[in-house]
Amino acid sequence: MNRTLGRSGIEVSAVGMGCWAIGGPAWRGDDPIGWGEVDDQESIKGIHRAIDLGVNLFDTANVYGCGHSERILGRALKGKRNGIVVATKFTATFDETSRKVTGADVSPAGIKKACEESLQRLGIDSIDLYQFHSAGHDLKEAVTVRETLEELVEEGKIRTYGWSTDDPERTRLFAEGPNCTAVQQHLNVFGGNLETLQVCEELNLASLNRGPLGMGVLTGKFNRNTTLPEDDVRRSWKFDEGQRAEELTKLEAVREILTSNGRTLAQGALAWLWAKSEKTLPIPGFKSVSQVEENATAMQNGPLSTEQMHEIESVVFLAARS
């Protein structure tokens, strides 16, 4: 099951693997920006298993694990680069040793420096999709960022670029660049900016979907008593009240539909995204081979039906009102 990466014409698997979690712990000040401890060998095995199952799109960022995710992905892809589409991101500056974010740099020189450093960590000659990792950046300043990315295309350092933002106006601005091919937006069964998705459809951009499994909620592994480790970016989540409690209620309401045709909950959530638009490319994260297998094999059943999509829309609406 394949899709096209926007107007680039690059063919990619309908699901990609998000590589945030495999970066391991990292910090911005005292706040964790990682998903806790990780087994690097398991991460590499997971990437290899994904390739075996037909996945060719891998999405990371320089700040994930403060360089560690890129290094692990680079190790895993050594000798396996042919046909693989590598997406990474820039904006943050950090110290790899302490794994702490030190700031941000989106000056032309800063972007080009970040690109060179990502290429080195990944062990590749060109990045297939280079993404601006600053969701609400000033529009006027973003023009300079876009122009710098066009220069990187001309230099052969990157093939295409995009913006990780949920904002349709920012998406349109970047799309004015001839080599812009994607936006990375938050989108899943629980919500997201559908206007941004409409812009992707209008302008033939790929919509890479971060949080396609609700950062774990849509896998069904959490309950109202769940607590998370202190080094996990989700450590402050409370499942017995507020947004997370509402999500658990919605999940129970749609569980039967999502698990139709032998799907797991996670596979149903990915199938929902594929049915939502031909432009969607969910990029679920992973920390184990088993998670990779579950997400990759979701492609075997394909998207949900139109009838199932209508039913989910009605059920989620009613659950939200109850």
C-alpha positions as CSV (number, residue, x, y, z in Angstrom):
1,M,0.0,0.0,0.0
2,N,1.8,3.1,-1.3
3,R,1.1,6.8,-1.5
4,T,2.8,9.8,-3.1
5,L,4.8,12.4,-1.1
6,G,2.8,15.4,-2.3
7,R,3.9,17.0,-5.5
8,S,7.4,15.6,-5.3
9,G,6.3,12.4,-7.1
10,I,8.3,10.3,-4.6
11,E,6.5,7.1,-3.8
12,V,6.3,6.2,-0.1
13,S,4.6,3.5,2.0
14,A,1.2,4.5,3.3
15,V,2.6,4.4,6.8
16,G,5.9,5.8,8.0
17,M,7.8,5.2,11.2
18,G,8.1,8.1,13.6
19,C,11.5,8.1,15.3
20,W,10.9,10.5,18.2
21,A,10.6,7.8,20.9
22,I,13.8,6.0,19.8
23,G,15.8,9.2,20.5
24,G,15.6,8.4,24.2
25,P,15.6,11.0,27.0
26,A,16.2,14.6,26.3
27,W,15.4,17.8,28.1
28,R,14.4,21.5,27.6
29,G,15.4,23.0,30.9
30,D,13.8,20.7,33.5
31,D,11.1,19.5,31.2
32,P,11.5,16.1,29.4
33,I,11.1,16.2,25.6
34,G,11.7,12.4,25.1
35,W,9.8,9.2,25.8
36,G,12.1,7.7,28.4
37,E,14.8,5.1,28.2
38,V,15.2,3.1,25.0
39,D,17.1,0.1,23.8
40,D,19.1,1.1,20.8
41,Q,19.5,-2.4,19.5
42,E,15.8,-2.9,19.7
43,S,15.3,0.4,17.8
44,I,17.6,-0.8,15.0
45,K,15.9,-4.2,14.8
46,G,12.6,-2.3,14.6
47,I,13.8,-0.2,11.7
48,H,15.0,-3.3,9.8
49,R,11.7,-5.1,10.5
50,A,9.8,-2.1,9.2
51,I,11.8,-2.2,5.9
52,D,11.1,-6.0,5.7
53,L,7.3,-5.2,6.0
54,G,7.4,-2.6,3.2
55,V,7.9,0.6,5.1
56,N,10.2,3.1,3.3
57,L,9.4,6.4,5.1
58,F,11.2,7.3,8.4
59,D,10.6,10.6,10.1
60,T,12.9,12.0,12.7
61,A,14.3,15.4,13.9
62,N,17.7,16.7,14.9
63,V,16.3,17.4,18.4
64,Y,14.9,13.9,19.1
65,G,17.2,12.7,21.8
66,C,19.4,15.7,20.9
67,G,20.9,14.0,17.9
68,H,20.5,10.4,19.1
69,S,17.5,9.5,17.0
70,E,19.3,10.6,13.8
71,R,22.4,8.6,14.8
72,I,20.4,5.5,15.4
73,L,18.4,5.8,12.2
74,G,21.7,6.4,10.3
75,R,23.2,3.2,11.8
76,A,20.1,1.2,11.0
77,L,20.1,2.4,7.3
78,K,23.7,1.8,6.7
79,G,23.8,-0.4,3.5
80,K,20.0,-0.2,3.2
81,R,19.5,3.4,1.9
82,N,18.3,2.4,-1.5
83,G,14.6,3.3,-1.8
84,I,14.3,4.7,1.7
85,V,12.8,8.1,2.2
86,V,14.4,10.0,5.1
87,A,12.6,13.0,6.7
88,T,14.1,15.1,9.4
89,K,13.6,18.5,11.0
90,F,15.6,21.5,12.1
91,T,15.2,24.6,14.4
92,A,16.5,23.6,17.9
93,T,20.1,23.8,19.0
94,F,21.3,21.4,21.6
95,D,24.2,19.8,23.4
96,E,24.5,16.1,22.4
97,T,26.4,15.1,25.5
98,S,24.0,16.6,28.1
99,R,21.0,16.0,25.9
100,K,19.7,19.4,26.6
101,V,18.2,22.0,24.2
102,T,20.2,25.2,24.2
103,G,18.1,27.4,22.0
104,A,17.0,27.8,18.4
105,D,18.5,29.0,15.1
106,V,16.6,29.6,11.9
107,S,19.0,32.0,10.3
108,P,20.2,31.0,6.9
109,A,23.6,30.0,8.3
110,G,22.0,28.2,11.2
111,I,19.7,26.2,8.9
112,K,22.6,25.2,6.6
113,K,24.7,24.2,9.6
114,A,21.9,22.1,11.1
115,C,21.4,20.4,7.7
116,E,25.1,19.5,7.5
117,E,25.1,18.1,11.0
118,S,21.9,16.0,10.3
119,L,23.5,14.7,7.1
120,Q,26.6,13.6,9.1
121,R,24.5,12.0,11.9
122,L,22.3,10.2,9.4
123,G,25.3,9.1,7.3
124,I,23.6,10.2,4.0
125,D,24.3,12.6,1.2
126,S,20.9,14.2,0.8
127,I,17.8,14.5,3.0
128,D,14.6,13.6,1.2
129,L,12.2,15.8,3.3
130,Y,13.6,18.6,5.4
131,Q,11.0,20.1,7.8
132,F,10.8,23.4,9.6
133,H,10.2,22.5,13.3
134,S,8.6,25.7,14.6
135,A,4.9,25.5,14.4
136,G,3.9,29.1,15.0
137,H,6.9,31.0,13.5
138,D,6.4,34.5,12.3
139,L,5.2,34.5,8.7
140,K,7.5,37.2,7.4
141,E,10.5,35.5,8.9
142,A,9.4,32.2,7.5
143,V,9.8,33.5,4.0
144,T,13.6,33.7,4.6
145,V,13.4,30.1,5.9
146,R,11.7,28.9,2.8
147,E,14.2,30.7,0.5
148,T,17.0,29.1,2.4
149,L,15.4,25.6,1.9
150,E,15.1,26.3,-1.8
151,E,18.9,27.0,-1.8
152,L,19.5,23.7,-0.1
153,V,17.6,22.0,-2.8
154,E,19.7,23.7,-5.5
155,E,22.8,22.6,-3.6
156,G,21.6,19.0,-3.6
157,K,21.6,18.8,0.2
158,I,17.8,18.2,0.4
159,R,15.3,16.9,-2.2
160,T,12.1,18.6,-0.8
161,Y,10.9,20.4,2.3
162,G,7.9,21.1,4.4
163,W,6.7,22.7,7.7
164,S,5.6,21.0,10.9
165,T,2.6,23.2,11.7
166,D,-1.1,22.9,12.1
167,D,-1.8,26.3,10.7
168,P,-3.3,26.5,7.1
169,E,-1.9,30.0,6.5
170,R,1.6,28.9,7.2
171,T,1.1,25.9,5.1
172,R,0.0,28.1,2.2
173,L,3.0,30.3,2.6
174,F,5.5,27.5,2.4
175,A,3.6,25.9,-0.5
176,E,4.5,29.0,-2.6
177,G,8.0,27.4,-2.8
178,P,8.3,25.1,-5.8
179,N,10.0,22.4,-3.8
180,C,7.7,22.4,-0.8
181,T,5.9,19.0,-0.8
182,A,4.5,18.4,2.7
183,V,3.1,19.7,6.0
184,Q,3.4,17.7,9.2
185,Q,0.2,18.2,11.2
186,H,-1.4,16.8,14.3
187,L,-4.3,14.6,13.2
188,N,-6.1,11.5,14.6
189,V,-9.5,10.2,15.4
190,F,-9.7,12.6,18.3
191,G,-9.1,15.7,16.2
192,G,-6.8,18.0,14.3
193,N,-7.1,21.0,11.9
194,L,-9.1,19.8,9.0
195,E,-8.6,23.1,7.2
196,T,-4.9,22.4,7.0
197,L,-5.7,19.0,5.6
198,Q,-7.9,20.7,3.0
199,V,-5.0,23.0,2.0
200,C,-2.9,19.8,1.5
201,E,-5.6,18.4,-0.8
202,E,-5.9,21.7,-2.7
203,L,-2.2,22.2,-3.2
204,N,-1.2,18.6,-3.6
205,L,0.9,18.4,-0.4
206,A,1.4,15.3,1.7
207,S,0.0,15.5,5.2
208,L,2.3,13.7,7.5
209,N,0.3,12.9,10.6
210,R,2.1,13.2,13.9
211,G,0.3,11.8,16.9
212,P,-1.8,9.4,14.7
213,L,-2.2,7.1,17.8
214,G,-2.9,10.0,20.2
215,M,0.6,9.6,21.7
216,G,-0.4,6.1,22.9
217,V,-4.1,6.7,23.9
218,L,-5.4,5.1,20.7
219,T,-3.5,1.9,21.3
220,G,-5.8,1.1,24.2
221,K,-2.9,0.6,26.7
222,F,-3.9,3.4,29.1
223,N,-6.6,3.5,31.6
224,R,-7.8,6.1,34.2
225,N,-5.2,4.9,36.7
226,T,-2.2,5.1,34.4
227,T,0.8,7.2,35.5
228,L,3.9,7.8,33.4
229,P,7.7,8.1,34.2
230,E,9.3,11.4,35.1
231,D,11.5,11.3,32.0
232,D,8.5,10.9,29.7
233,V,7.2,13.9,27.8
234,R,3.7,12.8,28.8
235,R,4.5,12.7,32.5
236,S,1.9,15.3,33.5
237,W,-1.0,13.6,31.8
238,K,-3.9,12.7,34.0
239,F,-6.2,10.1,32.7
240,D,-8.9,10.5,35.3
241,E,-9.9,14.0,34.4
242,G,-9.8,16.6,31.6
243,Q,-8.8,15.9,28.0
244,R,-7.3,12.4,28.5
245,A,-10.4,11.2,30.4
246,E,-12.5,12.5,27.5
247,E,-10.3,10.7,25.0
248,L,-10.7,7.4,26.9
249,T,-14.4,7.8,26.8
250,K,-14.4,8.5,23.0
251,L,-12.1,5.5,22.5
252,E,-14.5,3.1,24.1
253,A,-17.3,4.6,22.0
254,V,-15.5,3.8,18.7
255,R,-13.6,0.7,19.8
256,E,-15.8,-1.8,18.0
257,I,-15.6,0.1,14.7
258,L,-11.8,0.5,14.8
259,T,-11.3,-3.1,15.6
260,S,-13.4,-4.4,12.7
261,N,-12.0,-6.9,10.2
262,G,-9.5,-8.2,12.8
263,R,-7.7,-4.9,13.3
264,T,-6.2,-3.8,16.6
265,L,-7.1,-0.4,17.9
266,A,-3.9,1.1,16.6
267,Q,-4.5,-0.4,13.2
268,G,-8.0,1.0,13.2
269,A,-6.7,4.5,14.0
270,L,-4.3,4.3,11.1
271,A,-7.1,3.1,8.8
272,W,-9.2,6.1,9.9
273,L,-6.4,8.4,8.7
274,W,-6.1,6.7,5.3
275,A,-9.8,6.9,4.8
276,K,-9.8,10.6,5.8
277,S,-7.8,11.7,2.8
278,E,-5.5,10.4,0.0
279,K,-2.9,12.9,1.2
280,T,-2.5,11.5,4.7
281,L,0.7,9.7,5.8
282,P,0.5,8.6,9.4
283,I,3.9,8.3,11.2
284,P,3.3,6.4,14.4
285,G,6.2,6.1,16.8
286,F,7.8,2.9,18.2
287,K,10.1,1.6,20.8
288,S,9.9,-2.1,20.0
289,V,9.8,-4.5,17.1
290,S,6.3,-5.6,18.1
291,Q,5.0,-2.0,17.8
292,V,6.6,-1.8,14.3
293,E,4.9,-5.0,13.2
294,E,1.5,-3.9,14.4
295,N,1.7,-0.5,12.7
296,A,3.2,-1.8,9.4
297,T,0.8,-4.7,9.0
298,A,-2.1,-2.2,9.3
299,M,-1.5,-1.6,5.6
300,Q,-2.8,-5.1,4.8
301,N,-6.4,-4.1,5.6
302,G,-6.2,-0.6,4.1
303,P,-8.6,2.3,5.0
304,L,-11.9,2.1,6.8
305,S,-15.0,2.2,4.6
306,T,-17.1,5.4,4.0
307,E,-19.9,3.9,6.2
308,Q,-17.5,3.3,9.1
309,M,-16.1,6.8,8.8
310,H,-19.6,8.3,9.0
311,E,-20.4,6.1,12.0
312,I,-17.2,7.1,13.9
313,E,-18.0,10.8,13.2
314,S,-21.4,10.4,14.8
315,V,-20.2,8.3,17.7
316,V,-17.4,10.7,18.6
317,F,-19.7,13.7,18.4
318,L,-22.2,12.1,20.8
319,A,-19.4,10.9,23.1
320,A,-18.0,14.5,23.2
321,R,-21.4,15.9,24.2
322,S,-22.2,13.3,26.9
